[in-house]
Amino acid sequence: MMRWGSIIFSVPVILLLSLYAWELSIVTECIDQGLSYDFALEKCVTGVQNIETPYYARHTIFVNLMLLMSVVGSVLMTMAMIQRGMQRD
């Protein structure tokens, strides 16, 4: 249970950080080329940079589910630690 809890705890966080960094690198490439990034269309466009909305605001359900999975993983790890401690006596 400890192994599964660790996996369920860490994978969603790594996935969220990776997706955020990937999007940030795309936005940076657009800005470096003198373009702006349209978050609604999810592509580089010419013109003035629109106001950036946070990743969480655009992907609320996905982010909340990933964080919920992380909480479930931490609960599983806690339960496994409690059970191990009780078995050692």
C-alpha positions in Angstrom: 0.0 0.0 0.0 2.9 2.3 0.7 4.2 1.9 -2.9 0.9 2.6 -4.5 0.3 5.6 -2.2 3.7 7.0 -3.2 2.9 6.6 -6.9 -0.6 8.0 -6.6 0.8 10.9 -4.6 3.7 11.9 -6.9 2.5 11.2 -10.5 -0.3 13.8 -10.6 2.0 16.5 -9.3 4.8 15.6 -11.8 2.2 15.6 -14.6 0.8 19.0 -13.6 4.3 20.6 -13.3 5.3 19.1 -16.7 2.2 20.4 -18.5 2.6 23.9 -16.9 6.3 24.0 -17.9 5.4 22.8 -21.5 2.8 25.5 -21.9 5.2 28.1 -20.5 7.9 27.1 -23.0 5.5 27.5 -25.9 4.5 31.0 -24.6 8.1 31.9 -24.3 8.9 30.8 -27.8 6.1 33.0 -29.1 7.3 36.0 -27.2 10.9 35.4 -28.4 9.6 35.4 -32.0 7.9 38.7 -31.5 4.4 37.2 -31.5 1.9 36.8 -28.7 0.2 33.7 -27.4 -3.6 33.4 -27.5 -4.6 31.2 -24.6 -8.1 30.7 -26.0 -6.9 29.4 -29.4 -3.7 27.9 -27.8 -1.4 29.1 -30.6 0.9 32.0 -31.5 -0.8 35.0 -33.1 0.3 38.4 -34.2 -0.9 41.4 -32.3 -1.0 42.5 -28.7 -0.6 40.0 -25.9 -3.9 39.3 -24.3 -4.2 39.0 -20.6 -2.9 35.7 -19.4 -5.4 33.5 -17.5 -3.8 31.1 -15.0 -3.5 27.4 -16.0 -5.8 26.5 -13.1 -8.6 28.9 -14.5 -8.4 27.2 -17.9 -8.2 23.6 -16.7 -10.0 23.7 -13.4 -11.5 20.2 -13.4 -8.3 18.5 -14.5 -6.2 20.3 -11.9 -8.6 19.6 -9.1 -8.8 15.9 -10.0 -5.0 15.6 -10.0 -4.8 17.3 -6.6 -7.5 15.0 -5.3 -5.5 12.0 -6.5 -2.5 13.4 -4.7 -4.5 13.6 -1.5 -5.7 10.1 -1.9 -2.1 8.9 -2.3 -1.0 10.7 0.8 -3.9 9.1 2.8 -2.8 5.7 1.5 0.8 6.4 2.5 -0.3 7.5 6.0 -2.4 4.4 6.4 0.5 2.2 5.4 2.8 3.9 7.8 0.3 3.5 10.7 -0.2 -0.2 9.8 3.6 -0.8 9.7 4.1 0.9 13.0 1.4 -1.3 14.6 2.9 -4.5 13.2 6.4 -3.9 14.6 5.3 -4.1 18.2 
